[in-house]
Amino acid sequence: MTSQPSLKTSGILGALVLVLALAACAEREPPDPPQPVQVRDAWSRPAAIGTTGVAYITLENTDTADVHLTRVISTVATRAELHETMDSQGMSHMEPRPDVLVAHGATIAMRPGGLHIMLVELTRALAVGDTVPLSLRFADGRAVRALAIVRAN
């Protein structure tokens, strides 16, 4: 007497074969095209809720045209602003920037004592190891997302 698979087992095996065949034939989504503006080295400092925080990023423009960073949005702050620290007559002060030009082929590094992103009225505390979501908006309508890691320095 030869053993025959039960109808239940045959049905399960048939369904499995069908699922595998459909998966193999399914059209795969192409990978996202590389962004013409790359964000690297995104970081922030620890800060208490309700205070002003800061974020630093490096922007690399691999596009064939200049780009202008005009706005930053973050869910951890009431608002985010582009600022630059300047020296005037031996005194250091900050000035808001309406935009940051990143020429084609150029890299702009935001660092302490220079360009930076002010995170005004933090909606939560920033502790070492946390992440700060940033949405960078450009004059041409593009948006690039980044996560800044909170670190001590």
Secondary structure, 3 states (H helix, E strand, C coil): CCCCCCHHHHHHHHHHHHHHHHHHHCCCCCCCCCCCEEEEEEEECCECCCCCEEEEEEEEECCCCCEEEEEEECCCEEEEEEEEEEEECCEEEEEECCCEEECCCCEEECCCCCEEEEEEEECCCECCCCEEEEEEEECCCCEEEEEEEECCC
